[in-house]
């Protein structure tokens, strides 16, 4: 889209919005003060069968549940564009792209470092292209090469502390106005549409994770451990099923509760019917 007066490099200024959404960012300017937390349990019965089918040909890089969740999140945001809004400097913007980010542990040890991974999606992407991109990103993150954002943070740490603190505070001023150099934040997860953390991979439960006042991310998704959990039908009969808990922290200023409820319904539909992820991210889904 052509950049107009008031737009940021990464987003379009929204002017025709409900008056409440105009006022709220002014009287509640901090993202961390406006967090709404939603917890949901996903039945993975169909997803486990889907993964078994996808991996039947024994691909070099196997399909896994994290890739399904990342793709479902990207498709959800493509189809529910208000979830791609963010607030900066008390103004509401619509992000120019749909993206997802996560950190990658280089080696599972206490002393191992982390790297930052950033997925830039296109409307034509699907589970197969996202699978390939995640493979590329994870391979890069686990190499000796550092991503640009980590390299920038390392540079700040090497200079005298009183200088680096002043420099970081100046960066926060630039962040507020969308002026941070792109090279410093191109892999910063808090400049994505959604940040995901796979806590299940380290045997932790999903739960609340805060947003940050730095950056522009309005959605954080914590993914818990996959395990069998009880599900009850309308008659109260219990069945044990493979499932995963998701914890979603959302900036409540970007939309209303009904919109969030419908968004979670769509995300659930995609995760419980992963064959829908074979189609382009922008293809509509009935739910």
Backbone torsions as a table, in degrees:
resi	resn	phi	psi	omega
1	UNK	NA	145.0	178.5
2	UNK	-68.2	132.3	-177.9
3	UNK	-75.5	127.8	-179.4
4	UNK	-111.8	171.8	179.9
5	UNK	-59.2	129.4	-179.8
6	UNK	97.6	-18.1	178.7
7	UNK	-72.8	153.7	172.1
8	UNK	-98.9	169.0	177.0
9	UNK	-61.3	-32.0	-175.0
10	UNK	-107.5	4.2	-178.1
11	UNK	-164.4	156.7	179.7
12	UNK	-98.0	129.5	178.1
13	UNK	-65.6	127.1	178.8
14	UNK	-93.1	119.5	-177.3
15	UNK	-106.0	-35.8	-179.3
16	UNK	-92.8	77.7	-179.6
17	UNK	-127.5	164.0	178.2
18	UNK	-60.4	144.2	-176.5
19	UNK	-57.7	-33.6	178.8
20	UNK	-63.8	-39.2	179.4
21	UNK	-73.9	-16.4	172.8
22	UNK	-80.6	-40.5	-176.0
23	UNK	-76.9	-41.5	-172.8
24	UNK	-55.7	-44.6	179.3
25	UNK	-64.2	-21.7	-179.9
26	UNK	-80.0	-43.5	-177.6
27	UNK	-87.7	-19.5	174.5
28	UNK	-125.8	78.8	-169.6
29	UNK	-77.8	-17.6	-173.9
30	UNK	-97.5	130.1	-178.8
31	UNK	-60.9	-40.0	-177.3
32	UNK	-67.5	-16.8	177.5
33	UNK	-89.8	1.5	-173.8
34	UNK	-131.7	42.1	-177.2
35	UNK	-91.1	133.1	170.9
36	UNK	-113.8	131.7	-177.4
37	UNK	-110.9	131.0	179.5
38	UNK	-126.7	127.8	177.5
39	UNK	-113.8	136.7	-179.6
40	UNK	-144.9	149.6	179.0
41	UNK	-110.2	130.0	-174.8
42	UNK	-110.1	127.8	174.6
43	UNK	-76.3	119.4	-175.4
44	UNK	-102.1	15.1	-177.7
45	UNK	-54.9	-51.2	-179.8
46	UNK	-70.2	-35.7	-178.3
47	UNK	-65.2	-38.5	179.0
48	UNK	-65.7	-40.0	177.4
49	UNK	-66.4	-38.9	179.1
50	UNK	-61.7	-44.6	179.5
51	UNK	-63.6	-38.4	178.6
52	UNK	-61.5	-40.1	178.4
53	UNK	-68.7	-44.3	-178.2
54	UNK	-64.3	-32.3	-176.5
55	UNK	-95.7	5.1	-178.1
56	UNK	-61.7	-31.8	-179.9
57	UNK	-85.6	5.4	176.8
58	UNK	55.0	60.3	179.0
59	UNK	-64.0	157.9	-178.7
60	UNK	-58.1	-41.7	177.7
61	UNK	-117.4	108.0	-173.7
62	UNK	-68.0	149.1	172.6
63	UNK	-73.2	144.0	179.5
64	UNK	-142.1	175.0	-173.9
65	UNK	-67.3	-33.0	-179.9
66	UNK	-62.4	-41.2	178.3
67	UNK	-63.3	-38.6	177.2
68	UNK	-62.5	-44.4	-177.7
69	UNK	-67.1	-41.5	178.0
70	UNK	-61.9	-45.3	-179.7
71	UNK	-64.5	-42.2	179.1
72	UNK	-63.3	-38.6	178.3
73	UNK	-65.6	-43.5	178.9
74	UNK	-63.5	-42.5	179.5
75	UNK	-66.0	-39.8	178.6
76	UNK	-59.6	-44.3	-178.6
77	UNK	-70.5	-35.3	175.0
78	UNK	-60.0	-41.1	-175.7
79	UNK	-87.6	-15.1	179.2
80	UNK	-124.9	75.0	-168.3
81	UNK	-62.6	-21.4	177.1
82	UNK	-64.3	-23.2	177.2
83	UNK	-71.5	-9.3	178.7
84	UNK	-100.6	12.7	175.2
85	UNK	-82.5	157.2	171.2
86	UNK	-148.2	160.0	-178.5
87	UNK	-118.7	129.8	178.5
88	UNK	-143.7	135.1	-179.7
89	UNK	53.8	37.4	177.3
90	UNK	66.9	18.7	176.1
91	UNK	-119.2	150.9	178.7
92	UNK	-102.2	134.4	-178.2
93	UNK	-127.7	156.1	169.7
94	UNK	-106.3	122.1	-176.7
95	UNK	-62.3	147.9	-176.9
96	UNK	-75.7	-18.1	-179.0
97	UNK	-144.1	166.1	173.6
98	UNK	-105.3	123.6	-174.1
99	UNK	-140.0	163.0	176.6
100	UNK	-140.7	148.9	-177.6
101	UNK	-141.2	154.8	177.6
102	UNK	-159.4	162.5	176.2
103	UNK	-98.1	150.7	-179.6
104	UNK	-121.7	123.7	174.7
105	UNK	-77.0	122.7	-176.7
106	UNK	-63.7	-43.9	176.5
107	UNK	-142.7	141.1	179.6
108	UNK	-77.3	80.5	175.1
109	UNK	-148.5	161.1	-176.7
110	UNK	-61.9	-33.8	-173.3
111	UNK	-95.9	-1.0	-177.8
112	UNK	-73.0	146.7	177.6
113	UNK	-83.6	175.0	178.1
114	UNK	-120.9	155.0	175.1
115	UNK	-127.1	159.1	-175.8
116	UNK	-104.4	133.3	-179.8
117	UNK	-120.1	138.4	-173.6
118	UNK	-135.0	122.7	-179.1
119	UNK	-106.8	116.2	174.9
120	UNK	-96.7	111.7	-175.6
121	UNK	-93.5	157.8	173.1
122	UNK	-118.9	158.4	-178.7
123	UNK	-60.4	-27.1	-176.6
124	UNK	-88.2	-3.2	179.8
125	UNK	-66.9	158.0	172.8
126	UNK	-147.1	-170.7	-176.7
127	UNK	-57.5	-33.5	-177.0
128	UNK	-72.3	-43.0	-180.0
129	UNK	-72.6	-35.4	177.3
130	UNK	-67.8	-39.5	175.6
131	UNK	-56.2	-46.3	-179.2
132	UNK	-65.7	-40.0	-178.7
133	UNK	-68.6	-40.5	177.5
134	UNK	-63.2	-39.8	176.4
135	UNK	-59.3	-43.9	179.2
136	UNK	-64.0	-43.8	-177.9
137	UNK	-65.7	-45.6	-178.6
138	UNK	-65.0	-39.6	178.0
139	UNK	-61.9	-41.2	178.6
140	UNK	-66.8	-43.6	-177.7
141	UNK	-63.7	-33.8	-177.0
142	UNK	-90.0	4.7	172.8
143	UNK	-86.2	-178.5	179.8
144	UNK	-79.6	-12.2	-178.7
145	UNK	-73.1	136.9	179.3
146	UNK	-95.0	141.6	173.5
147	UNK	-71.5	160.5	-172.0
148	UNK	-64.3	-36.9	-178.7
149	UNK	-68.1	-42.2	177.4
150	UNK	-64.3	-41.4	178.6
151	UNK	-61.5	-37.5	178.4
152	UNK	-66.4	-42.8	178.4
153	UNK	-63.1	-38.8	177.7
154	UNK	-62.0	-37.3	179.9
155	UNK	-64.5	-40.8	177.8
156	UNK	-62.7	-34.4	-176.6
157	UNK	-72.5	-23.7	-175.7
158	UNK	-81.8	-18.6	-179.3
159	UNK	-90.6	161.4	-179.3
160	UNK	-51.9	143.7	-170.6
161	UNK	-61.1	-41.6	-177.5
162	UNK	-65.9	-29.2	176.7
163	UNK	-76.1	-44.5	-177.8
164	UNK	-64.4	-38.5	178.5
165	UNK	-62.6	-42.7	177.9
166	UNK	-63.7	-41.0	-179.4
167	UNK	-65.3	-39.9	179.9
168	UNK	-67.1	-39.3	177.4
169	UNK	-63.3	-36.8	176.2
170	UNK	-66.2	-38.0	176.6
171	UNK	-62.2	-36.5	178.1
172	UNK	-64.7	-35.2	175.4
173	UNK	-64.8	-44.5	178.2
174	UNK	-63.9	-38.8	179.2
175	UNK	-60.1	-41.1	-179.0
176	UNK	-58.7	-33.7	-176.3
177	UNK	-102.9	0.7	179.8
178	UNK	76.6	30.3	-175.8
179	UNK	-109.7	5.8	179.8
180	UNK	-64.2	132.9	178.8
181	UNK	-54.3	135.0	-175.7
182	UNK	-59.0	-34.7	-178.0
183	UNK	-63.2	-24.8	-178.4
184	UNK	-83.6	-22.5	-173.0
185	UNK	-124.3	10.9	-173.8
186	UNK	-65.3	-21.7	174.6
187	UNK	-117.4	13.3	178.4
188	UNK	-71.7	116.6	-176.6
189	UNK	-60.9	-26.1	-177.4
190	UNK	-82.2	13.4	169.0
191	UNK	-114.3	19.4	179.9
192	UNK	-104.0	169.6	175.7
193	UNK	-65.1	-39.8	-178.7
194	UNK	-148.5	138.6	172.8
195	UNK	-103.2	135.5	178.2
196	UNK	-121.2	141.2	174.2
197	UNK	-129.8	125.1	-176.3
198	UNK	-91.6	78.0	-178.5
199	UNK	-67.0	-26.1	179.0
200	UNK	-60.9	-28.7	-178.8
201	UNK	-68.2	-18.5	176.9
202	UNK	-116.6	24.6	171.3
203	UNK	64.2	37.9	176.2
204	UNK	-114.4	156.5	176.2
205	UNK	-81.7	154.6	174.2
206	UNK	-72.7	149.3	178.7
207	UNK	-165.8	-167.5	-179.7
208	UNK	-69.4	136.4	169.9
209	UNK	-134.9	130.7	-175.9
210	UNK	-66.4	157.3	165.6
211	UNK	-85.3	-176.1	177.8
212	UNK	-132.2	150.3	174.2
213	UNK	-77.0	-21.5	173.2
214	UNK	-75.8	142.7	176.1
215	UNK	81.9	-157.6	-173.1
216	UNK	-134.6	2.4	-174.8
217	UNK	-66.4	131.3	178.9
218	UNK	-108.4	-6.0	-176.4
219	UNK	-135.1	129.5	174.6
220	UNK	-126.9	130.0	-177.7
221	UNK	-119.7	117.0	175.0
222	UNK	-99.8	126.4	-176.3
223	UNK	-105.8	124.7	-177.7
224	UNK	-88.1	-171.0	-178.6
225	UNK	-78.4	139.2	176.3
226	UNK	-79.0	124.4	179.4
227	UNK	-160.0	167.5	178.2
228	UNK	-77.9	133.3	-179.8
229	UNK	-136.7	157.7	-179.1
230	UNK	-77.2	138.1	172.3
231	UNK	-123.6	140.5	-176.8
232	UNK	-118.4	135.6	175.4
233	UNK	-87.1	-176.6	-174.9
234	UNK	-65.9	-21.7	178.6
235	UNK	-90.5	-0.3	179.4
236	UNK	88.0	7.7	177.6
237	UNK	-75.2	136.0	-175.0
238	UNK	-103.5	137.1	175.2
239	UNK	-132.9	135.7	176.8
240	UNK	-87.0	127.3	-177.5
241	UNK	-135.2	151.0	170.8
242	UNK	-62.7	134.1	-176.1
243	UNK	-154.1	168.6	174.9
244	UNK	-141.3	142.5	175.4
245	UNK	-95.0	137.0	175.2
246	UNK	-117.5	136.2	173.7
247	UNK	-113.8	116.3	-176.7
248	UNK	-109.7	119.8	173.7
249	UNK	-106.7	124.8	-171.0
250	UNK	-129.4	142.4	172.0
251	UNK	-71.5	110.4	-172.9
252	UNK	-69.3	-9.5	-177.6
253	UNK	-80.2	-14.8	-172.0
254	UNK	-83.8	-17.6	179.8
255	UNK	-160.5	-167.0	179.6
256	UNK	-114.7	172.0	-175.7
257	UNK	-59.5	-37.8	179.2
258	UNK	-63.2	-41.0	179.6
259	UNK	-64.2	-40.3	178.1
260	UNK	-64.9	-41.1	-179.8
261	UNK	-60.9	-45.6	179.0
262	UNK	-65.7	-35.1	178.9
263	UNK	-64.3	-43.4	178.3
264	UNK	-66.0	-36.2	176.4
265	UNK	-60.8	-43.2	179.5
266	UNK	-66.2	-45.6	179.2
267	UNK	-58.6	-42.7	178.1
268	UNK	-62.8	-44.1	179.4
269	UNK	-58.5	-42.5	-178.4
270	UNK	-68.2	-40.2	-177.9
271	UNK	-73.0	-31.2	179.6
272	UNK	-87.6	-8.8	176.5
273	UNK	-136.3	66.8	-170.8
274	UNK	-64.8	-14.1	176.0
275	UNK	-61.7	-21.6	176.7
276	UNK	-66.3	-19.5	-179.1
277	UNK	-79.8	-5.2	175.3
278	UNK	-72.5	-20.5	-178.6
279	UNK	-90.3	162.2	-179.5
280	UNK	-55.4	150.1	-177.0
281	UNK	-59.2	-29.3	-176.7
282	UNK	-90.4	2.7	178.9
283	UNK	-78.1	128.0	-175.1
284	UNK	-63.8	152.8	179.3
285	UNK	-130.8	134.2	175.8
286	UNK	-82.0	132.7	179.6
287	UNK	-153.9	NA	NA
